[in-house]
Amino acid sequence: MTSLALLEAAARPAGPTWLRLFRIALRDLRGGVKRLLVLVLSVTLGVAAITAVGALTDALEAGFERQGRQLLGGDLDISRIHERVPMAVAAVLAAKGRTGEVATLRAMVRNPQGRDGAGQALVELKAVDGAYPLLGEVMLADGRPLQQVIEGGARAVVDPLLLERLGLEVGDRVLLGEVEVELAATLVSEPDKLSGQASYGPRLLISLATLGRSGLAGAGSLVRWHQRLLLPRGENLDALELQAIGTGLRKSFPAAGLNVADRREPVPGARQAVERFSQFLTLVGLTSLLIGGLGIANAVTAYLDRKRKVIATMRALGATSSDVLKIYAIETSLLVLPGIAAGLAIGLGVPSLIGASLGAALPIGLEPRIGIGTVLLGITYGLLVAALFVLWPLGRIEEVRGAVLFRDELAGESRLPRWPYLAATIAALALLVGVALATSSDHRLTLYVIAGVGGVLALFLGLGWSLQRLAGAVPRPRRAELAIALRNIAGPGSLARLTSLSLGLGLGILVTVALVDRSLMSELGSGLQGKAPSYYLLDIGRRQIDELSRRIAAEAPGSRLSTAPMLRGRLVALDGRPVEEIEAPEEAQWVLRGDRGLTFAADPPTGSTIVAGAWWAPDHAGEPLVSFDAELAGQLGLEVGSTLVVNVLGRNVTARIANLRTVEWEELAINFVMIFSPNTLAAAPYNFLATLTYDTPPTVAAEGRLMQGLVNAFPNVTAIRVKDAIEAVNGIIERVLMAIRLASGVTLLAGAIVLAGALATAEQRRTYQAVVLRVLGAQRRQILLSHLAEYALIASAVAFAAITVGTAAAYAITSWVMDVGFVFDWRAVAQSLALALALMLIFGLRGTSRVLKARPMSHLENE
């Protein structure tokens, strides 16, 4: 904007002061939008990341709300382990609406023609009554109704994966427990698939009558029995009415040991898992927005530097400092607000995009909706981060006179803004932290992340400052290109600090994720499999355990069998307080929800160390005693002498904690949170759990023959291969880490935008420098090499620091949080170094090419 145009705009009557200032801001902004593009992109990307996470969470919650009845199989699901839901409870439910009964368990199926273990497989078995499903439809490949296929005979509907594993076809027969079952049809989909336990095998659907004939549901078997209720006006019932029905059942049948779920959360723990993951991704999005804030500050600073003459002219024409501030605040707002709007539009569109591209692969349909909270959170974060990084550069010029600005341009002075702007900046930061804490369910995690991000940013800021000082202290090299590179790094317009801040954190996060991934895969792979047993054997009958032990000793002499009695029960109260009223830390809440494995023992188990109290005598016959995991006890406020009530098979059992013990869970040996004295549970119907461990790994054929023989001899026993279970866990972890990598990529993308803006800002200075060097006889090749050397030195230093920080963070996470062995991966190091160099060279050489094309005469004339 020229001085003449400014004078004309300021002198012309233009109505109210704000309107006049707005018109001046619009005219001043002409031609300057391109220079502030980094500001717009930084705000857009950060707000889009935060909004996308919130929108996905909203879409998942809406999906649960809309599809909750179908996913659960009704409005309420009342379940119990080992034994059927009492008839009295079923009668109460039947009086309220339509009911249906379902049983779920894991079992082995056998192909009578299979050999060497190829004829057996673990399945997720579901047995249903004639009312199933209360909602939705079971889709079979041949289009027949489910009940028509399974009623009246020993027939099953099977997941096609099982046919593939056993080499069977529809119409073939398999052994399930003590009954031979015809595989009558293949399953396409079931409406309530997600409501069950984690899946370790393909689905097999049978009738309850077939389950009864199989012998798999005997006393002590790990069968979960469900009674489902579909209310006549269930869709219109609110959360409080549903909760009241469940609460009433628990009060009416306090000793029944009922687990109650309703359609608000059809998948156990899903809402909490979604909430935690969305919280983490929101913090990652906030991190990318903070990195983008560096680009905002740099863009605004560079823009105002270019406007010094215009600002001086405004002051000379009588504009007050307040007017100047308002004009540039308006200009900044005119770019920040569209950036926020664009970020909101992109973020809110992510659920629809994912639903359209991955809808068939998702376990639950997304229901995109515009959540007011999500929109407000995106706007709030965008405005606060913009204020945090814009107030500082605006404050530096607000009280400066025109003559000082001209002198600043020559002298390059650096001043702090006045205290009101410092106070406003600090207030914006405090509000940002406050909003993050207010919207977080885990304040400690949020504080750790904020403190960590702040500390790492300070570390990389120090790295940039150190690079500048070091480059200035290094003796001048003989090679001119390297001398110019070092001078650029040490000079006032150095890219060192901004590059360190923009790329360092993103690269550090990627290194951390890569090394945590490598450590987990190593632990779950060769590390854990080397310590873990080979098989878990479930539901071994009390009369079968001796024969099974003799058979394994004879047929697998290089193996060890460890056994323990096992049944399941649910914690009801701790020290007289119902578990529903206990506000436990998040890491301990799992033990209060649902059923837990229980056992009894005369002696302490292997892998445990008593740290408080004492073990009971082998012949203890007094009050019921229990040994409790020491870490969980500390989290729940329990100690030696505390009491707990556990519901076992519909009976409440009260026991006193006799001792606390540490448990080596990572060895995957048989162990339990609660181990009771034998006199407490020995009279209850129970089965045995066993682990089979090979000292010397057998051949695949020998292992298969042993398992085939065991399952044939003991058809009710379920064998779970530990390697298969670990691979299933690997798949889950891989998907989680992939999501984290994508979120980390947003942080790195924000850094790349900041880097591009920094290089664009430095282009004018570099152009003038290149012109002078060319006039003095430098060749284009020498200028190019000097730039390449500068980029390579900065990128290498930043990558090295990111690798160091990422390695330290990964070590802390794996060793102190996850308690697994740390594994260093050179591939992560090489990838980080290559990525840093690539980003610097891509953005740097783009600017360098324009610098080299500059005509010396035109620039010298302008100077």
Secondary structure in CASP SS format (residue, H / E / C, confidence):
PFRMAT SS
TARGET T0000
AUTHOR 0000-0000-0000
METHOD secondary structure of the structure
MODEL  1
M C 1.00
T C 1.00
S H 1.00
L H 1.00
A H 1.00
L H 1.00
L H 1.00
E H 1.00
A H 1.00
A H 1.00
A H 1.00
R C 1.00
P C 1.00
A C 1.00
G C 1.00
P C 1.00
T H 1.00
W H 1.00
L H 1.00
R H 1.00
L H 1.00
F H 1.00
R H 1.00
I H 1.00
A H 1.00
L H 1.00
R H 1.00
D H 1.00
L H 1.00
R C 1.00
G C 1.00
G C 1.00
V C 1.00
K H 1.00
R H 1.00
L H 1.00
L H 1.00
V H 1.00
L H 1.00
V H 1.00
L H 1.00
S H 1.00
V H 1.00
T H 1.00
L H 1.00
G H 1.00
V H 1.00
A H 1.00
A H 1.00
I H 1.00
T H 1.00
A H 1.00
V H 1.00
G H 1.00
A H 1.00
L H 1.00
T H 1.00
D H 1.00
A H 1.00
L H 1.00
E H 1.00
A H 1.00
G H 1.00
F H 1.00
E H 1.00
R H 1.00
Q H 1.00
G H 1.00
R H 1.00
Q H 1.00
L H 1.00
L H 1.00
G C 1.00
G C 1.00
D C 1.00
L E 1.00
D E 1.00
I E 1.00
S E 1.00
R E 1.00
I E 1.00
H C 1.00
E C 1.00
R C 1.00
V C 1.00
P C 1.00
M H 1.00
A H 1.00
V H 1.00
A H 1.00
A H 1.00
V H 1.00
L H 1.00
A H 1.00
A H 1.00
K H 1.00
G C 1.00
R E 1.00
T E 1.00
G E 1.00
E E 1.00
V E 1.00
A E 1.00
T E 1.00
L E 1.00
R E 1.00
A E 1.00
M E 1.00
V E 1.00
R E 1.00
N C 1.00
P C 1.00
Q C 1.00
G C 1.00
R C 1.00
D C 1.00
G C 1.00
A C 1.00
G C 1.00
Q E 1.00
A E 1.00
L E 1.00
V E 1.00
E E 1.00
L E 1.00
K E 1.00
A E 1.00
V E 1.00
D C 1.00
G C 1.00
A C 1.00
Y C 1.00
P C 1.00
L C 1.00
L C 1.00
G C 1.00
E C 1.00
V C 1.00
M E 1.00
L E 1.00
A C 1.00
D C 1.00
G C 1.00
R C 1.00
P C 1.00
L H 1.00
Q H 1.00
Q H 1.00
V H 1.00
I H 1.00
E C 1.00
G C 1.00
G C 1.00
A C 1.00
R E 1.00
A E 1.00
V E 1.00
V E 1.00
D C 1.00
P H 1.00
L H 1.00
L H 1.00
L H 1.00
E H 1.00
R H 1.00
L H 1.00
G C 1.00
L C 1.00
E C 1.00
V C 1.00
G C 1.00
D C 1.00
R E 1.00
V E 1.00
L E 1.00
L E 1.00
G C 1.00
E C 1.00
V E 1.00
E E 1.00
V E 1.00
E E 1.00
L E 1.00
A E 1.00
A E 1.00
T E 1.00
L E 1.00
V E 1.00
S E 1.00
E C 1.00
P C 1.00
D C 1.00
K H 1.00
L H 1.00
S H 1.00
G C 1.00
Q C 1.00
A C 1.00
S C 1.00
Y C 1.00
G C 1.00
P C 1.00
R E 1.00
L E 1.00
L E 1.00
I E 1.00
S E 1.00
L H 1.00
A H 1.00
T H 1.00
L H 1.00
G H 1.00
R H 1.00
S H 1.00
G C 1.00
L C 1.00
A C 1.00
G C 1.00
A C 1.00
G C 1.00
S C 1.00
L C 1.00
V C 1.00
R E 1.00
W E 1.00
H E 1.00
Q E 1.00
R E 1.00
L E 1.00
L E 1.00
L C 1.00
P C 1.00
R C 1.00
G H 1.00
E H 1.00
N H 1.00
L C 1.00
D C 1.00
A H 1.00
L H 1.00
E H 1.00
L H 1.00
Q H 1.00
A H 1.00
I H 1.00
G H 1.00
T H 1.00
G H 1.00
L H 1.00
R H 1.00
K H 1.00
S H 1.00
F C 1.00
P C 1.00
A C 1.00
A C 1.00
G C 1.00
L C 1.00
N E 1.00
V E 1.00
A E 1.00
D E 1.00
R C 1.00
R C 1.00
E C 1.00
P C 1.00
V C 1.00
P C 1.00
G C 1.00
A H 1.00
R H 1.00
Q H 1.00
A H 1.00
V H 1.00
E H 1.00
R H 1.00
F H 1.00
S H 1.00
Q H 1.00
F H 1.00
L H 1.00
T H 1.00
L H 1.00
V H 1.00
G H 1.00
L H 1.00
T H 1.00
S H 1.00
L H 1.00
L H 1.00
I H 1.00
G H 1.00
G H 1.00
L H 1.00
G H 1.00
I H 1.00
A H 1.00
N H 1.00
A H 1.00
V H 1.00
T H 1.00
A H 1.00
Y H 1.00
L H 1.00
D H 1.00
R H 1.00
K C 1.00
R H 1.00
K H 1.00
V H 1.00
I H 1.00
A H 1.00
T H 1.00
M H 1.00
R H 1.00
A H 1.00
L C 1.00
G C 1.00
A C 1.00
T C 1.00
S H 1.00
S H 1.00
D H 1.00
V H 1.00
L H 1.00
K H 1.00
I H 1.00
Y H 1.00
A H 1.00
I H 1.00
E H 1.00
T H 1.00
S H 1.00
L H 1.00
L H 1.00
V H 1.00
L H 1.00
P H 1.00
G H 1.00
I H 1.00
A H 1.00
A H 1.00
G H 1.00
L H 1.00
A H 1.00
I H 1.00
G H 1.00
L H 1.00
G H 1.00
V H 1.00
P H 1.00
S H 1.00
L H 1.00
I H 1.00
G H 1.00
A H 1.00
S H 1.00
L H 1.00
G H 1.00
A H 1.00
A H 1.00
L C 1.00
P C 1.00
I C 1.00
G C 1.00
L C 1.00
E C 1.00
P C 1.00
R C 1.00
I C 1.00
G C 1.00
I H 1.00
G H 1.00
T H 1.00
V H 1.00
L H 1.00
L H 1.00
G H 1.00
I H 1.00
T H 1.00
Y H 1.00
G H 1.00
L H 1.00
L H 1.00
V H 1.00
A H 1.00
A H 1.00
L H 1.00
F H 1.00
V H 1.00
L H 1.00
W H 1.00
P H 1.00
L H 1.00
G H 1.00
R H 1.00
I H 1.00
E H 1.00
E C 1.00
V C 1.00
R C 1.00
G H 1.00
A H 1.00
V H 1.00
L H 1.00
F H 1.00
R H 1.00
D H 1.00
E H 1.00
L H 1.00
A H 1.00
G C 1.00
E C 1.00
S C 1.00
R C 1.00
L C 1.00
P C 1.00
R C 1.00
W H 1.00
P H 1.00
Y H 1.00
L H 1.00
A H 1.00
A H 1.00
T H 1.00
I H 1.00
A H 1.00
A H 1.00
L H 1.00
A H 1.00
L H 1.00
L H 1.00
V H 1.00
G H 1.00
V H 1.00
A H 1.00
L H 1.00
A H 1.00
T C 1.00
S C 1.00
S C 1.00
D C 1.00
H H 1.00
R H 1.00
L H 1.00
T H 1.00
L H 1.00
Y H 1.00
V H 1.00
I H 1.00
A H 1.00
G H 1.00
V H 1.00
G H 1.00
G H 1.00
V H 1.00
L H 1.00
A H 1.00
L H 1.00
F H 1.00
L H 1.00
G H 1.00
L H 1.00
G H 1.00
W H 1.00
S H 1.00
L H 1.00
Q H 1.00
R H 1.00
L H 1.00
A H 1.00
G H 1.00
A H 1.00
V C 1.00
P C 1.00
R C 1.00
P C 1.00
R C 1.00
R C 1.00
A H 1.00
E H 1.00
L H 1.00
A H 1.00
I H 1.00
A H 1.00
L H 1.00
R H 1.00
N H 1.00
I H 1.00
A H 1.00
G C 1.00
P C 1.00
G C 1.00
S C 1.00
L C 1.00
A H 1.00
R H 1.00
L H 1.00
T H 1.00
S H 1.00
L H 1.00
S H 1.00
L H 1.00
G H 1.00
L H 1.00
G H 1.00
L H 1.00
G H 1.00
I H 1.00
L H 1.00
V H 1.00
T H 1.00
V H 1.00
A H 1.00
L H 1.00
V H 1.00
D H 1.00
R H 1.00
S H 1.00
L H 1.00
M H 1.00
S H 1.00
E H 1.00
L H 1.00
G H 1.00
S H 1.00
G H 1.00
L H 1.00
Q H 1.00
G H 1.00
K H 1.00
A C 1.00
P C 1.00
S C 1.00
Y E 1.00
Y E 1.00
L E 1.00
L E 1.00
D E 1.00
I E 1.00
G C 1.00
R C 1.00
R C 1.00
Q C 1.00
I H 1.00
D H 1.00
E H 1.00
L H 1.00
S H 1.00
R H 1.00
R H 1.00
I H 1.00
A H 1.00
A H 1.00
E H 1.00
A C 1.00
P C 1.00
G C 1.00
S E 1.00
R E 1.00
L E 1.00
S E 1.00
T E 1.00
A E 1.00
P E 1.00
M E 1.00
L E 1.00
R E 1.00
G E 1.00
R E 1.00
L E 1.00
V E 1.00
A E 1.00
L E 1.00
D C 1.00
G C 1.00
R E 1.00
P E 1.00
V H 1.00
E H 1.00
E H 1.00
I C 1.00
E C 1.00
A C 1.00
P C 1.00
E H 1.00
E H 1.00
A H 1.00
Q H 1.00
W H 1.00
V H 1.00
L H 1.00
R C 1.00
G C 1.00
D C 1.00
R E 1.00
G E 1.00
L E 1.00
T E 1.00
F E 1.00
A C 1.00
A C 1.00
D C 1.00
P C 1.00
P C 1.00
T C 1.00
G C 1.00
S E 1.00
T E 1.00
I E 1.00
V E 1.00
A E 1.00
G E 1.00
A C 1.00
W C 1.00
W C 1.00
A C 1.00
P C 1.00
D C 1.00
H C 1.00
A C 1.00
G C 1.00
E C 1.00
P C 1.00
L E 1.00
V E 1.00
S E 1.00
F E 1.00
D E 1.00
A H 1.00
E H 1.00
L H 1.00
A H 1.00
G H 1.00
Q H 1.00
L H 1.00
G C 1.00
L C 1.00
E C 1.00
V C 1.00
G C 1.00
S C 1.00
T E 1.00
L E 1.00
V E 1.00
V E 1.00
N E 1.00
V E 1.00
L C 1.00
G C 1.00
R E 1.00
N E 1.00
V E 1.00
T E 1.00
A E 1.00
R E 1.00
I E 1.00
A E 1.00
N E 1.00
L E 1.00
R E 1.00
T E 1.00
V E 1.00
E C 1.00
W H 1.00
E H 1.00
E H 1.00
L C 1.00
A C 1.00
I C 1.00
N C 1.00
F C 1.00
V C 1.00
M E 1.00
I E 1.00
F E 1.00
S C 1.00
P H 1.00
N H 1.00
T H 1.00
L H 1.00
A C 1.00
A C 1.00
A C 1.00
P C 1.00
Y C 1.00
N E 1.00
F E 1.00
L E 1.00
A E 1.00
T E 1.00
L E 1.00
T E 1.00
Y E 1.00
D C 1.00
T C 1.00
P C 1.00
P C 1.00
T C 1.00
V H 1.00
A H 1.00
A H 1.00
E H 1.00
G H 1.00
R H 1.00
L H 1.00
M H 1.00
Q H 1.00
G H 1.00
L H 1.00
V H 1.00
N H 1.00
A H 1.00
F C 1.00
P C 1.00
N C 1.00
V C 1.00
T E 1.00
A E 1.00
I E 1.00
R E 1.00
V H 1.00
K H 1.00
D H 1.00
A H 1.00
I H 1.00
E H 1.00
A H 1.00
V H 1.00
N H 1.00
G H 1.00
I H 1.00
I H 1.00
E H 1.00
R H 1.00
V H 1.00
L H 1.00
M H 1.00
A H 1.00
I H 1.00
R H 1.00
L H 1.00
A H 1.00
S H 1.00
G H 1.00
V H 1.00
T H 1.00
L H 1.00
L H 1.00
A H 1.00
G H 1.00
A H 1.00
I H 1.00
V H 1.00
L H 1.00
A H 1.00
G H 1.00
A H 1.00
L H 1.00
A H 1.00
T H 1.00
A C 1.00
E H 1.00
Q H 1.00
R H 1.00
R H 1.00
T H 1.00
Y H 1.00
Q H 1.00
A H 1.00
V H 1.00
V H 1.00
L H 1.00
R H 1.00
V H 1.00
L C 1.00
G C 1.00
A C 1.00
Q C 1.00
R H 1.00
R H 1.00
Q H 1.00
I H 1.00
L H 1.00
L H 1.00
S H 1.00
H H 1.00
L H 1.00
A H 1.00
E H 1.00
Y H 1.00
A H 1.00
L H 1.00
I H 1.00
A H 1.00
S H 1.00
A H 1.00
V H 1.00
A H 1.00
F H 1.00
A H 1.00
A H 1.00
I H 1.00
T H 1.00
V H 1.00
G H 1.00
T H 1.00
A H 1.00
A H 1.00
A H 1.00
Y H 1.00
A H 1.00
I H 1.00
T H 1.00
S H 1.00
W H 1.00
V H 1.00
M C 1.00
D C 1.00
V C 1.00
G C 1.00
F C 1.00
V C 1.00
F C 1.00
D C 1.00
W H 1.00
R H 1.00
A H 1.00
V H 1.00
A H 1.00
Q H 1.00
S H 1.00
L H 1.00
A H 1.00
L H 1.00
A H 1.00
L H 1.00
A H 1.00
L H 1.00
M H 1.00
L H 1.00
I H 1.00
F H 1.00
G H 1.00
L H 1.00
R H 1.00
G H 1.00
T H 1.00
S H 1.00
R H 1.00
V H 1.00
L H 1.00
K H 1.00
A C 1.00
R C 1.00
P H 1.00
M H 1.00
S H 1.00
H H 1.00
L H 1.00
E H 1.00
N H 1.00
E C 1.00
END
